[in-house]
Amino acid sequence: MNIKVNGNDQKIDREYTVRELLDVLNVKMKEYVTVQLNDEILSRDDFDKIIVKDGDTVEFLYYMGGGSR
Amino acid sequence: MIILSKNDYKKMLDHAKKESPIEACGLLAGIVDGEKKFVKEVRLLTNIDRSPEHFSMDPKEQFEALKHFRENKFVLIGNFHSHPQSPARPSEEDKRLAFDSKLSYLILSLMEKENPVLKSFIIEDGNSYEEDILIED
């Protein structure tokens, strides 16, 4: 099965939920990761429900923020 | 070392002044050659916290910027945010939320209105190390 992850082609052996895929991709600190699937930003609550399918485009990034105090 | 054009520096400064007293933020991308990081594009982002003491980048704009950088064969060099009322040094929260030690974290202080200060830091395991910035024509 072929998907695109952050612009790169990626082969995976089967369909995964978004959360499982982040595990497979060895993404650390998942609680700070935002995921976009086929140009739609996903709610974190849906990570266990939504299945990544063949041909999907997945983008993920880390939260960027901070404070002056 | 960060190598930044005067135009890009002005873009960051104008954005920070315009947003003040809210913290301003953005992303820097370009080309890395050894220790030298040549900033080729500064992308201004929305601080969705709209706070004078905190910032969170708009994730939708983050995705758009990262795709745009990729299309232009740029790598993400780092991010910047302003400290409207405090010095250009990473706060404890800045350090806690700096997840990537390969990125540069730039802070632009407007504490002295006539003398803004821009500094860049590498943050690793909660420790920050200042890196040089060269602003050139």
N, CA and C atoms of all chains as a GROMACS GRO file, in nm:
protein
  618
    1MET      N    1   0.084  -0.118   0.000
    1MET     CA    2   0.000   0.000   0.000
    1MET      C    3   0.089   0.124   0.000
    2ASN      N    4   0.055   0.220  -0.083
    2ASN     CA    5   0.140   0.340  -0.096
    2ASN      C    6   0.067   0.464  -0.044
    3ILE      N    7   0.136   0.537   0.039
    3ILE     CA    8   0.083   0.665   0.086
    3ILE      C    9   0.194   0.769   0.073
    4LYS      N   10   0.159   0.893   0.094
    4LYS     CA   11   0.259   1.000   0.093
    4LYS      C   12   0.264   1.060   0.233
    5VAL      N   13   0.382   1.067   0.290
    5VAL     CA   14   0.397   1.124   0.424
    5VAL      C   15   0.492   1.242   0.418
    6ASN      N   16   0.442   1.357   0.454
    6ASN     CA   17   0.522   1.481   0.449
    6ASN      C   18   0.597   1.494   0.316
    7GLY      N   19   0.527   1.464   0.209
    7GLY     CA   20   0.583   1.482   0.076
    7GLY      C   21   0.662   1.364   0.022
    8ASN      N   22   0.685   1.263   0.107
    8ASN     CA   23   0.765   1.148   0.064
    8ASN      C   24   0.677   1.025   0.045
    9ASP      N   25   0.707   0.949  -0.061
    9ASP     CA   26   0.634   0.824  -0.082
    9ASP      C   27   0.672   0.724   0.027
   10GLN      N   28   0.571   0.655   0.074
   10GLN     CA   29   0.594   0.560   0.183
   10GLN      C   30   0.512   0.434   0.156
   11LYS      N   31   0.577   0.319   0.172
   11LYS     CA   32   0.505   0.192   0.157
   11LYS      C   33   0.471   0.141   0.296
   12ILE      N   34   0.346   0.104   0.316
   12ILE     CA   35   0.309   0.040   0.443
   12ILE      C   36   0.237  -0.091   0.410
   13ASP      N   37   0.242  -0.184   0.506
   13ASP     CA   38   0.198  -0.320   0.475
   13ASP      C   39   0.046  -0.338   0.479
   14ARG      N   40  -0.024  -0.244   0.546
   14ARG     CA   41  -0.169  -0.257   0.555
   14ARG      C   42  -0.229  -0.123   0.595
   15GLU      N   43  -0.361  -0.120   0.607
   15GLU     CA   44  -0.426   0.002   0.654
   15GLU      C   45  -0.405   0.017   0.805
   16TYR      N   46  -0.385   0.138   0.850
   16TYR     CA   47  -0.370   0.168   0.993
   16TYR      C   48  -0.461   0.284   1.030
   17THR      N   49  -0.494   0.291   1.158
   17THR     CA   50  -0.555   0.415   1.205
   17THR      C   51  -0.444   0.521   1.207
   18VAL      N   52  -0.485   0.647   1.219
   18VAL     CA   53  -0.386   0.754   1.222
   18VAL      C   54  -0.291   0.734   1.340
   19ARG      N   55  -0.346   0.698   1.455
   19ARG     CA   56  -0.259   0.679   1.572
   19ARG      C   57  -0.160   0.564   1.551
   20GLU      N   58  -0.210   0.455   1.493
   20GLU     CA   59  -0.120   0.342   1.464
   20GLU      C   60  -0.011   0.383   1.364
   21LEU      N   61  -0.052   0.462   1.266
   21LEU     CA   62   0.046   0.504   1.166
   21LEU      C   63   0.157   0.588   1.230
   22LEU      N   64   0.119   0.677   1.322
   22LEU     CA   65   0.221   0.757   1.390
   22LEU      C   66   0.318   0.667   1.466
   23ASP      N   67   0.265   0.558   1.522
   23ASP     CA   68   0.352   0.459   1.589
   23ASP      C   69   0.446   0.394   1.489
   24VAL      N   70   0.387   0.350   1.376
   24VAL     CA   71   0.467   0.282   1.273
   24VAL      C   72   0.579   0.376   1.223
   25LEU      N   73   0.546   0.503   1.213
   25LEU     CA   74   0.645   0.601   1.165
   25LEU      C   75   0.740   0.647   1.275
   26ASN      N   76   0.720   0.590   1.394
   26ASN     CA   77   0.807   0.620   1.508
   26ASN      C   78   0.805   0.769   1.544
   27VAL      N   79   0.687   0.828   1.536
   27VAL     CA   80   0.671   0.970   1.571
   27VAL      C   81   0.669   0.983   1.723
   28LYS      N   82   0.759   1.066   1.773
   28LYS     CA   83   0.767   1.088   1.918
   28LYS      C   84   0.672   1.199   1.960
   29MET      N   85   0.641   1.202   2.086
   29MET     CA   86   0.559   1.308   2.149
   29MET      C   87   0.433   1.336   2.068
   30LYS      N   88   0.358   1.230   2.047
   30LYS     CA   89   0.239   1.238   1.961
   30LYS      C   90   0.136   1.339   2.012
   31GLU      N   91   0.143   1.366   2.143
   31GLU     CA   92   0.045   1.458   2.200
   31GLU      C   93   0.064   1.601   2.146
   32TYR      N   94   0.181   1.628   2.086
   32TYR     CA   95   0.208   1.760   2.031
   32TYR      C   96   0.206   1.762   1.879
   33VAL      N   97   0.152   1.655   1.820
   33VAL     CA   98   0.152   1.643   1.675
   33VAL      C   99   0.012   1.676   1.620
   34THR      N  100   0.011   1.756   1.514
   34THR     CA  101  -0.111   1.783   1.440
   34THR      C  102  -0.102   1.708   1.308
   35VAL      N  103  -0.212   1.645   1.268
   35VAL     CA  104  -0.211   1.562   1.148
   35VAL      C  105  -0.312   1.618   1.047
   36GLN      N  106  -0.266   1.619   0.923
   36GLN     CA  107  -0.354   1.657   0.812
   36GLN      C  108  -0.364   1.535   0.719
   37LEU      N  109  -0.486   1.496   0.691
   37LEU     CA  110  -0.508   1.382   0.600
   37LEU      C  111  -0.581   1.433   0.477
   38ASN      N  112  -0.517   1.420   0.362
   38ASN     CA  113  -0.576   1.469   0.236
   38ASN      C  114  -0.625   1.613   0.251
   39ASP      N  115  -0.536   1.696   0.305
   39ASP     CA  116  -0.559   1.841   0.320
   39ASP      C  117  -0.660   1.880   0.428
   40GLU      N  118  -0.704   1.784   0.508
   40GLU     CA  119  -0.797   1.818   0.615
   40GLU      C  120  -0.731   1.793   0.751
   41ILE      N  121  -0.730   1.896   0.835
   41ILE     CA  122  -0.670   1.880   0.968
   41ILE      C  123  -0.762   1.795   1.054
   42LEU      N  124  -0.705   1.695   1.119
   42LEU     CA  125  -0.785   1.601   1.197
   42LEU      C  126  -0.792   1.641   1.342
   43SER      N  127  -0.905   1.614   1.402
   43SER     CA  128  -0.916   1.629   1.546
   43SER      C  129  -0.840   1.513   1.611
   44ARG      N  130  -0.772   1.545   1.720
   44ARG     CA  131  -0.696   1.440   1.790
   44ARG      C  132  -0.788   1.326   1.833
   45ASP      N  133  -0.915   1.360   1.863
   45ASP     CA  134  -1.011   1.257   1.906
   45ASP      C  135  -1.037   1.153   1.797
   46ASP      N  136  -1.005   1.190   1.673
   46ASP     CA  137  -1.032   1.100   1.561
   46ASP      C  138  -0.913   1.013   1.523
   47PHE      N  139  -0.801   1.031   1.592
   47PHE     CA  140  -0.680   0.956   1.554
   47PHE      C  141  -0.703   0.804   1.561
   48ASP      N  142  -0.789   0.762   1.655
   48ASP     CA  143  -0.814   0.617   1.668
   48ASP      C  144  -0.924   0.568   1.575
   49LYS      N  145  -0.996   0.661   1.514
   49LYS     CA  146  -1.111   0.620   1.433
   49LYS      C  147  -1.081   0.623   1.284
   50ILE      N  148  -1.002   0.718   1.242
   50ILE     CA  149  -0.982   0.738   1.098
   50ILE      C  150  -0.872   0.644   1.046
   51ILE      N  151  -0.905   0.578   0.936
   51ILE     CA  152  -0.814   0.482   0.875
   51ILE      C  153  -0.741   0.548   0.758
   52VAL      N  154  -0.611   0.528   0.753
   52VAL     CA  155  -0.532   0.578   0.640
   52VAL      C  156  -0.533   0.470   0.532
   53LYS      N  157  -0.576   0.513   0.413
   53LYS     CA  158  -0.596   0.416   0.305
   53LYS      C  159  -0.493   0.436   0.192
   54ASP      N  160  -0.489   0.339   0.105
   54ASP     CA  161  -0.397   0.344  -0.008
   54ASP      C  162  -0.418   0.475  -0.087
   55GLY      N  163  -0.308   0.541  -0.118
   55GLY     CA  164  -0.315   0.665  -0.196
   55GLY      C  165  -0.335   0.790  -0.114
   56ASP      N  166  -0.354   0.776   0.017
   56ASP     CA  167  -0.377   0.894   0.102
   56ASP      C  168  -0.250   0.978   0.116
   57THR      N  169  -0.272   1.103   0.143
   57THR     CA  170  -0.161   1.196   0.170
   57THR      C  171  -0.170   1.240   0.316
   58VAL      N  172  -0.064   1.212   0.388
   58VAL     CA  173  -0.060   1.244   0.531
   58VAL      C  174   0.049   1.348   0.556
   59GLU      N  175   0.015   1.448   0.628
   59GLU     CA  176   0.115   1.546   0.671
   59GLU      C  177   0.105   1.555   0.823
   60PHE      N  178   0.219   1.565   0.888
   60PHE     CA  179   0.212   1.590   1.032
   60PHE      C  180   0.320   1.689   1.071
   61LEU      N  181   0.293   1.763   1.176
   61LEU     CA  182   0.390   1.860   1.226
   61LEU      C  183   0.376   1.874   1.377
   62TYR      N  184   0.480   1.928   1.435
   62TYR     CA  185   0.478   1.951   1.580
   62TYR      C  186   0.424   2.089   1.612
   63TYR      N  187   0.350   2.094   1.719
   63TYR     CA  188   0.304   2.222   1.773
   63TYR      C  189   0.424   2.314   1.788
   64MET      N  190   0.406   2.440   1.749
   64MET     CA  191   0.511   2.539   1.774
   64MET      C  192   0.450   2.653   1.854
   65GLY      N  193   0.505   2.672   1.969
   65GLY     CA  194   0.454   2.778   2.055
   65GLY      C  195   0.548   2.802   2.170
   66GLY      N  196   0.512   2.895   2.253
   66GLY     CA  197   0.595   2.927   2.369
   66GLY      C  198   0.536   3.046   2.440
   67GLY      N  199   0.618   3.101   2.526
   67GLY     CA  200   0.570   3.216   2.602
   67GLY      C  201   0.686   3.295   2.654
   68SER      N  202   0.658   3.419   2.689
   68SER     CA  203   0.768   3.506   2.730
   68SER      C  204   0.791   3.504   2.881
   69ARG      N  205   0.711   3.425   2.954
   69ARG     CA  206   0.732   3.419   3.099
   69ARG      C  207   0.775   3.280   3.142
   70MET      N  208   2.556   2.934   1.232
   70MET     CA  209   2.528   3.077   1.215
   70MET      C  210   2.408   3.096   1.122
   71ILE      N  211   2.323   3.191   1.162
   71ILE     CA  212   2.207   3.226   1.079
   71ILE      C  213   2.247   3.345   0.989
   72ILE      N  214   2.223   3.333   0.862
   72ILE     CA  215   2.250   3.444   0.771
   72ILE      C  216   2.115   3.492   0.715
   73LEU      N  217   2.086   3.616   0.747
   73LEU     CA  218   1.951   3.671   0.723
   73LEU      C  219   1.966   3.801   0.645
   74SER      N  220   1.881   3.822   0.547
   74SER     CA  221   1.888   3.948   0.472
   74SER      C  222   1.825   4.061   0.554
   75LYS      N  223   1.867   4.184   0.523
   75LYS     CA  224   1.807   4.300   0.590
   75LYS      C  225   1.657   4.306   0.565
   76ASN      N  226   1.619   4.270   0.442
   76ASN     CA  227   1.476   4.272   0.407
   76ASN      C  228   1.396   4.176   0.494
   77ASP      N  229   1.450   4.055   0.511
   77ASP     CA  230   1.378   3.957   0.593
   77ASP      C  231   1.376   3.999   0.740
   78TYR      N  232   1.487   4.059   0.785
   78TYR     CA  233   1.487   4.108   0.923
   78TYR      C  234   1.380   4.216   0.940
   79LYS      N  235   1.373   4.306   0.841
   79LYS     CA  236   1.273   4.413   0.848
   79LYS      C  237   1.131   4.357   0.846
   80LYS      N  238   1.113   4.251   0.768
   80LYS     CA  239   0.981   4.188   0.760
   80LYS      C  240   0.940   4.135   0.899
   81MET      N  241   1.035   4.070   0.967
   81MET     CA  242   1.006   4.018   1.101
   81MET      C  243   0.978   4.132   1.198
   82LEU      N  244   1.063   4.235   1.190
   82LEU     CA  245   1.050   4.348   1.283
   82LEU      C  246   0.918   4.422   1.262
   83ASP      N  247   0.883   4.446   1.136
   83ASP     CA  248   0.757   4.515   1.106
   83ASP      C  249   0.638   4.434   1.158
   84HIS      N  250   0.645   4.304   1.137
   84HIS     CA  251   0.536   4.216   1.183
   84HIS      C  252   0.525   4.222   1.336
   85ALA      N  253   0.641   4.216   1.402
   85ALA     CA  254   0.642   4.218   1.550
   85ALA      C  255   0.586   4.349   1.603
   86LYS      N  256   0.624   4.459   1.538
   86LYS     CA  257   0.575   4.591   1.582
   86LYS      C  258   0.425   4.604   1.558
   87LYS      N  259   0.383   4.552   1.442
   87LYS     CA  260   0.241   4.562   1.407
   87LYS      C  261   0.155   4.481   1.504
   88GLU      N  262   0.205   4.365   1.543
   88GLU     CA  263   0.128   4.277   1.631
   88GLU      C  264   0.134   4.320   1.777
   89SER      N  265   0.240   4.389   1.814
   89SER     CA  266   0.258   4.429   1.954
   89SER      C  267   0.134   4.502   2.006
   90PRO      N  268   0.087   4.474   2.125
   90PRO     CA  269   0.152   4.399   2.233
   90PRO      C  270   0.134   4.247   2.227
   91ILE      N  271   0.068   4.197   2.120
   91ILE     CA  272   0.055   4.053   2.103
   91ILE      C  273   0.190   3.998   2.056
   92GLU      N  274   0.225   3.878   2.097
   92GLU     CA  275   0.346   3.816   2.045
   92GLU      C  276   0.325   3.779   1.899
   93ALA      N  277   0.426   3.810   1.817
   93ALA     CA  278   0.421   3.774   1.675
   93ALA      C  279   0.505   3.648   1.654
   94CYS      N  280   0.478   3.577   1.543
   94CYS     CA  281   0.554   3.454   1.519
   94CYS      C  282   0.564   3.426   1.369
   95GLY      N  283   0.653   3.335   1.336
   95GLY     CA  284   0.670   3.298   1.196
   95GLY      C  285   0.774   3.189   1.180
   96LEU      N  286   0.794   3.150   1.054
   96LEU     CA  287   0.887   3.041   1.022
   96LEU      C  288   0.995   3.092   0.928
   97LEU      N  289   1.113   3.032   0.939
   97LEU     CA  290   1.224   3.068   0.852
   97LEU      C  291   1.270   2.943   0.778
   98ALA      N  292   1.290   2.959   0.647
   98ALA     CA  293   1.336   2.845   0.568
   98ALA      C  294   1.444   2.890   0.472
   99GLY      N  295   1.520   2.794   0.426
   99GLY     CA  296   1.627   2.829   0.332
   99GLY      C  297   1.717   2.712   0.302
  100ILE      N  298   1.846   2.740   0.301
  100ILE     CA  299   1.946   2.640   0.263
  100ILE      C  300   2.047   2.629   0.376
  101VAL      N  301   2.080   2.506   0.410
  101VAL     CA  302   2.182   2.483   0.513
  101VAL      C  303   2.307   2.429   0.447
  102ASP      N  304   2.420   2.495   0.476
  102ASP     CA  305   2.548   2.452   0.422
  102ASP      C  306   2.645   2.442   0.538
  103GLY      N  307   2.661   2.321   0.589
  103GLY     CA  308   2.746   2.302   0.708
  103GLY      C  309   2.687   2.375   0.826
  104GLU      N  310   2.768   2.464   0.882
  104GLU     CA  311   2.723   2.541   0.999
  104GLU      C  312   2.643   2.664   0.961
  105LYS      N  313   2.641   2.694   0.831
  105LYS     CA  314   2.574   2.816   0.787
  105LYS      C  315   2.431   2.789   0.743
  106LYS      N  316   2.340   2.868   0.796
  106LYS     CA  317   2.198   2.855   0.762
  106LYS      C  318   2.155   2.982   0.691
  107PHE      N  319   2.136   2.972   0.561
  107PHE     CA  320   2.100   3.088   0.480
  107PHE      C  321   1.948   3.097   0.474
  108VAL      N  322   1.892   3.199   0.537
  108VAL     CA  323   1.746   3.216   0.534
  108VAL      C  324   1.707   3.276   0.399
  109LYS      N  325   1.620   3.206   0.328
  109LYS     CA  326   1.576   3.252   0.196
  109LYS      C  327   1.431   3.301   0.200
  110GLU      N  328   1.360   3.260   0.302
  110GLU     CA  329   1.221   3.304   0.311
  110GLU      C  330   1.175   3.309   0.457
  111VAL      N  331   1.109   3.417   0.488
  111VAL     CA  332   1.046   3.430   0.620
  111VAL      C  333   0.895   3.431   0.598
  112ARG      N  334   0.828   3.344   0.665
  112ARG     CA  335   0.682   3.336   0.651
  112ARG      C  336   0.619   3.384   0.782
  113LEU      N  337   0.534   3.484   0.773
  113LEU     CA  338   0.468   3.537   0.893
  113LEU      C  339   0.343   3.456   0.922
  114LEU      N  340   0.328   3.414   1.046
  114LEU     CA  341   0.213   3.331   1.082
  114LEU      C  342   0.129   3.400   1.187
  115THR      N  343   0.008   3.350   1.202
  115THR     CA  344  -0.083   3.405   1.302
  115THR      C  345  -0.060   3.339   1.438
  116ASN      N  346  -0.050   3.423   1.540
  116ASN     CA  347  -0.048   3.372   1.677
  116ASN      C  348  -0.193   3.351   1.720
  117ILE      N  349  -0.236   3.226   1.721
  117ILE     CA  350  -0.378   3.202   1.749
  117ILE      C  351  -0.412   3.224   1.897
  118ASP      N  352  -0.310   3.236   1.982
  118ASP     CA  353  -0.338   3.267   2.124
  118ASP      C  354  -0.374   3.415   2.143
  119ARG      N  355  -0.331   3.497   2.049
  119ARG     CA  356  -0.355   3.642   2.057
  119ARG      C  357  -0.318   3.696   2.195
  120SER      N  358  -0.203   3.655   2.242
  120SER     CA  359  -0.162   3.689   2.378
  120SER      C  360  -0.032   3.768   2.377
  121PRO      N  361  -0.015   3.861   2.472
  121PRO     CA  362   0.112   3.932   2.483
  121PRO      C  363   0.221   3.848   2.552
  122GLU      N  364   0.182   3.732   2.605
  122GLU     CA  365   0.279   3.651   2.680
  122GLU      C  366   0.290   3.508   2.629
  123HIS      N  367   0.222   3.478   2.522
  123HIS     CA  368   0.223   3.340   2.473
  123HIS      C  369   0.193   3.338   2.325
  124PHE      N  370   0.248   3.236   2.257
  124PHE     CA  371   0.209   3.220   2.117
  124PHE      C  372   0.191   3.074   2.083
  125SER      N  373   0.098   3.049   1.990
  125SER     CA  374   0.081   2.919   1.925
  125SER      C  375   0.062   2.948   1.777
  126MET      N  376   0.141   2.883   1.695
  126MET     CA  377   0.125   2.905   1.551
  126MET      C  378  -0.003   2.840   1.501
  127ASP      N  379  -0.066   2.905   1.406
  127ASP     CA  380  -0.186   2.848   1.343
  127ASP      C  381  -0.143   2.724   1.264
  128PRO      N  382  -0.192   2.605   1.302
  128PRO     CA  383  -0.144   2.483   1.234
  128PRO      C  384  -0.177   2.480   1.086
  129LYS      N  385  -0.291   2.539   1.047
  129LYS     CA  386  -0.326   2.542   0.904
  129LYS      C  387  -0.220   2.621   0.826
  130GLU      N  388  -0.181   2.734   0.880
  130GLU     CA  389  -0.078   2.815   0.815
  130GLU      C  390   0.058   2.744   0.819
  131GLN      N  391   0.081   2.671   0.928
  131GLN     CA  392   0.207   2.595   0.938
  131GLN      C  393   0.215   2.492   0.824
  132PHE      N  394   0.106   2.417   0.805
  132PHE     CA  395   0.104   2.317   0.698
  132PHE      C  396   0.129   2.384   0.562
  133GLU      N  397   0.059   2.495   0.539
  133GLU     CA  398   0.075   2.565   0.410
  133GLU      C  399   0.219   2.609   0.390
  134ALA      N  400   0.278   2.665   0.496
  134ALA     CA  401   0.416   2.714   0.485
  134ALA      C  402   0.513   2.599   0.458
  135LEU      N  403   0.495   2.489   0.529
  135LEU     CA  404   0.589   2.376   0.512
  135LEU      C  405   0.580   2.317   0.372
  136LYS      N  406   0.458   2.310   0.319
  136LYS     CA  407   0.442   2.259   0.181
  136LYS      C  408   0.508   2.356   0.082
  137HIS      N  409   0.487   2.484   0.106
  137HIS     CA  410   0.546   2.587   0.018
  137HIS      C  411   0.699   2.578   0.021
  138PHE      N  412   0.756   2.562   0.141
  138PHE     CA  413   0.902   2.551   0.152
  138PHE      C  414   0.951   2.428   0.075
  139ARG      N  415   0.879   2.319   0.091
  139ARG     CA  416   0.918   2.194   0.024
  139ARG      C  417   0.917   2.212  -0.127
  140GLU      N  418   0.811   2.278  -0.177
  140GLU     CA  419   0.801   2.301  -0.322
  140GLU      C  420   0.918   2.385  -0.374
  141ASN      N  421   0.969   2.473  -0.288
  141ASN     CA  422   1.080   2.559  -0.327
  141ASN      C  423   1.216   2.502  -0.290
  142LYS      N  424   1.216   2.375  -0.247
  142LYS     CA  425   1.341   2.303  -0.212
  142LYS      C  426   1.413   2.369  -0.094
  143PHE      N  427   1.336   2.436  -0.010
  143PHE     CA  428   1.395   2.492   0.111
  143PHE      C  429   1.374   2.396   0.227
  144VAL      N  430   1.465   2.405   0.323
  144VAL     CA  431   1.445   2.328   0.446
  144VAL      C  432   1.400   2.425   0.555
  145LEU      N  433   1.329   2.372   0.651
  145LEU     CA  434   1.287   2.455   0.764
  145LEU      C  435   1.411   2.481   0.851
  146ILE      N  436   1.444   2.607   0.866
  146ILE     CA  437   1.560   2.644   0.948
  146ILE      C  438   1.519   2.666   1.093
  147GLY      N  439   1.403   2.727   1.112
  147GLY     CA  440   1.360   2.750   1.249
  147GLY      C  441   1.236   2.836   1.254
  148ASN      N  442   1.210   2.886   1.371
  148ASN     CA  443   1.096   2.976   1.386
  148ASN      C  444   1.138   3.100   1.463
  149PHE      N  445   1.052   3.199   1.462
  149PHE     CA  446   1.079   3.317   1.544
  149PHE      C  447   0.951   3.358   1.614
  150HIS      N  448   0.969   3.424   1.726
  150HIS     CA  449   0.856   3.491   1.789
  150HIS      C  450   0.908   3.614   1.860
  151SER      N  451   0.817   3.705   1.889
  151SER     CA  452   0.858   3.828   1.953
  151SER      C  453   0.829   3.823   2.102
  152HIS      N  454   0.910   3.896   2.175
  152HIS     CA  455   0.884   3.922   2.316
  152HIS      C  456   0.860   4.072   2.327
  153PRO      N  457   0.733   4.113   2.324
  153PRO     CA  458   0.706   4.258   2.323
  153PRO      C  459   0.756   4.332   2.447
  154GLN      N  460   0.757   4.264   2.559
  154GLN     CA  461   0.789   4.334   2.685
  154GLN      C  462   0.902   4.270   2.763
  155SER      N  463   0.972   4.174   2.704
  155SER     CA  464   1.076   4.104   2.780
  155SER      C  465   1.199   4.080   2.692
  156PRO      N  466   1.310   4.042   2.752
  156PRO     CA  467   1.435   4.031   2.675
  156PRO      C  468   1.433   3.915   2.574
  157ALA      N  469   1.530   3.917   2.484
  157ALA     CA  470   1.540   3.813   2.380
  157ALA      C  471   1.613   3.691   2.436
  158ARG      N  472   1.546   3.624   2.526
  158ARG     CA  473   1.600   3.498   2.577
  158ARG      C  474   1.485   3.401   2.595
  159PRO      N  475   1.512   3.271   2.574
  159PRO     CA  476   1.402   3.173   2.583
  159PRO      C  477   1.350   3.160   2.725
  160SER      N  478   1.220   3.167   2.739
  160SER     CA  479   1.159   3.144   2.870
  160SER      C  480   1.160   2.993   2.898
  161GLU      N  481   1.122   2.958   3.018
  161GLU     CA  482   1.114   2.814   3.051
  161GLU      C  483   1.013   2.745   2.959
  162GLU      N  484   0.906   2.815   2.929
  162GLU     CA  485   0.805   2.756   2.840
  162GLU      C  486   0.859   2.742   2.697
  163ASP      N  487   0.934   2.843   2.652
  163ASP     CA  488   0.996   2.833   2.520
  163ASP      C  489   1.084   2.708   2.512
  164LYS      N  490   1.159   2.685   2.619
  164LYS     CA  491   1.251   2.569   2.619
  164LYS      C  492   1.174   2.438   2.625
  165ARG      N  493   1.070   2.437   2.705
  165ARG     CA  494   0.990   2.314   2.721
  165ARG      C  495   0.922   2.276   2.591
  166LEU      N  496   0.885   2.376   2.512
  166LEU     CA  497   0.808   2.350   2.390
  166LEU      C  498   0.894   2.351   2.264
  167ALA      N  499   1.025   2.349   2.282
  167ALA     CA  500   1.115   2.341   2.166
  167ALA      C  501   1.147   2.193   2.144
  168PHE      N  502   1.077   2.133   2.048
  168PHE     CA  503   1.086   1.987   2.033
  168PHE      C  504   1.199   1.941   1.942
  169ASP      N  505   1.252   2.031   1.865
  169ASP     CA  506   1.349   1.987   1.764
  169ASP      C  507   1.482   2.060   1.784
  170SER      N  508   1.582   1.986   1.828
  170SER     CA  509   1.712   2.049   1.856
  170SER      C  510   1.788   2.086   1.728
  171LYS      N  511   1.735   2.045   1.612
  171LYS     CA  512   1.802   2.082   1.486
  171LYS      C  513   1.756   2.219   1.437
  172LEU      N  514   1.647   2.268   1.498
  172LEU     CA  515   1.593   2.397   1.454
  172LEU      C  516   1.656   2.512   1.533
  173SER      N  517   1.652   2.628   1.472
  173SER     CA  518   1.693   2.751   1.541
  173SER      C  519   1.568   2.821   1.591
  174TYR      N  520   1.578   2.872   1.712
  174TYR     CA  521   1.464   2.941   1.773
  174TYR      C  522   1.504   3.087   1.792
  175LEU      N  523   1.446   3.172   1.711
  175LEU     CA  524   1.482   3.314   1.715
  175LEU      C  525   1.380   3.392   1.798
  176ILE      N  526   1.431   3.484   1.875
  176ILE     CA  527   1.344   3.568   1.958
  176ILE      C  528   1.378   3.714   1.931
  177LEU      N  529   1.276   3.791   1.904
  177LEU     CA  530   1.293   3.933   1.874
  177LEU      C  531   1.230   4.012   1.989
  178SER      N  532   1.316   4.078   2.063
  178SER     CA  533   1.267   4.157   2.177
  178SER      C  534   1.240   4.301   2.136
  179LEU      N  535   1.122   4.347   2.176
  179LEU     CA  536   1.086   4.488   2.152
  179LEU      C  537   1.085   4.565   2.284
  180MET      N  538   1.151   4.506   2.384
  180MET     CA  539   1.145   4.566   2.518
  180MET      C  540   1.196   4.710   2.515
  181GLU      N  541   1.308   4.732   2.444
  181GLU     CA  542   1.355   4.869   2.422
  181GLU      C  543   1.307   4.911   2.285
  182LYS      N  544   1.208   4.998   2.281
  182LYS     CA  545   1.140   5.031   2.156
  182LYS      C  546   1.236   5.076   2.046
  183GLU      N  547   1.337   5.154   2.083
  183GLU     CA  548   1.429   5.207   1.982
  183GLU      C  549   1.545   5.113   1.955
  184ASN      N  550   1.551   5.006   2.026
  184ASN     CA  551   1.665   4.916   2.009
  184ASN      C  552   1.619   4.770   2.015
  185PRO      N  553   1.546   4.724   1.912
  185PRO     CA  554   1.502   4.584   1.911
  185PRO      C  555   1.622   4.490   1.907
  186VAL      N  556   1.608   4.375   1.972
  186VAL     CA  557   1.718   4.279   1.979
  186VAL      C  558   1.672   4.144   1.926
  187LEU      N  559   1.745   4.094   1.828
  187LEU     CA  560   1.714   3.962   1.772
  187LEU      C  561   1.825   3.865   1.809
  188LYS      N  562   1.785   3.753   1.868
  188LYS     CA  563   1.884   3.650   1.903
  188LYS      C  564   1.832   3.515   1.857
  189SER      N  565   1.925   3.424   1.833
  189SER     CA  566   1.887   3.289   1.791
  189SER      C  567   1.945   3.187   1.887
  190PHE      N  568   1.868   3.082   1.910
  190PHE     CA  569   1.910   2.980   2.006
  190PHE      C  570   1.887   2.840   1.950
  191ILE      N  571   1.976   2.752   1.988
  191ILE     CA  572   1.954   2.609   1.971
  191ILE      C  573   1.910   2.560   2.109
  192ILE      N  574   1.803   2.483   2.112
  192ILE     CA  575   1.752   2.436   2.241
  192ILE      C  576   1.752   2.284   2.242
  193GLU      N  577   1.822   2.230   2.340
  193GLU     CA  578   1.835   2.084   2.346
  193GLU      C  579   1.826   2.041   2.493
  194ASP      N  580   1.737   1.947   2.518
  194ASP     CA  581   1.718   1.893   2.653
  194ASP      C  582   1.698   2.005   2.756
  195GLY      N  583   1.624   2.106   2.718
  195GLY     CA  584   1.593   2.213   2.813
  195GLY      C  585   1.702   2.317   2.828
  196ASN      N  586   1.813   2.300   2.757
  196ASN     CA  587   1.921   2.398   2.764
  196ASN      C  588   1.926   2.478   2.633
  197SER      N  589   1.955   2.607   2.645
  197SER     CA  590   1.961   2.689   2.525
  197SER      C  591   2.102   2.739   2.501
  198TYR      N  592   2.140   2.743   2.375
  198TYR     CA  593   2.273   2.789   2.335
  198TYR      C  594   2.255   2.894   2.227
  199GLU      N  595   2.311   3.011   2.250
  199GLU     CA  596   2.295   3.117   2.150
  199GLU      C  597   2.381   3.090   2.028
  200GLU      N  598   2.328   3.120   1.912
  200GLU     CA  599   2.407   3.110   1.788
  200GLU      C  600   2.413   3.247   1.722
  201ASP      N  601   2.519   3.268   1.644
  201ASP     CA  602   2.539   3.399   1.580
  201ASP      C  603   2.435   3.424   1.472
  202ILE      N  604   2.401   3.550   1.455
  202ILE     CA  605   2.316   3.592   1.344
  202ILE      C  606   2.392   3.698   1.265
  203LEU      N  607   2.399   3.679   1.135
  203LEU     CA  608   2.458   3.780   1.048
  203LEU      C  609   2.346   3.837   0.962
  204ILE      N  610   2.324   3.969   0.976
  204ILE     CA  611   2.222   4.036   0.894
  204ILE      C  612   2.296   4.111   0.784
  205GLU      N  613   2.268   4.075   0.659
  205GLU     CA  614   2.343   4.135   0.550
  205GLU      C  615   2.250   4.188   0.441
  206ASP      N  616   2.306   4.271   0.353
  206ASP     CA  617   2.228   4.331   0.243
  206ASP      C  618   2.185   4.225   0.143
   0.00000   0.00000   0.00000
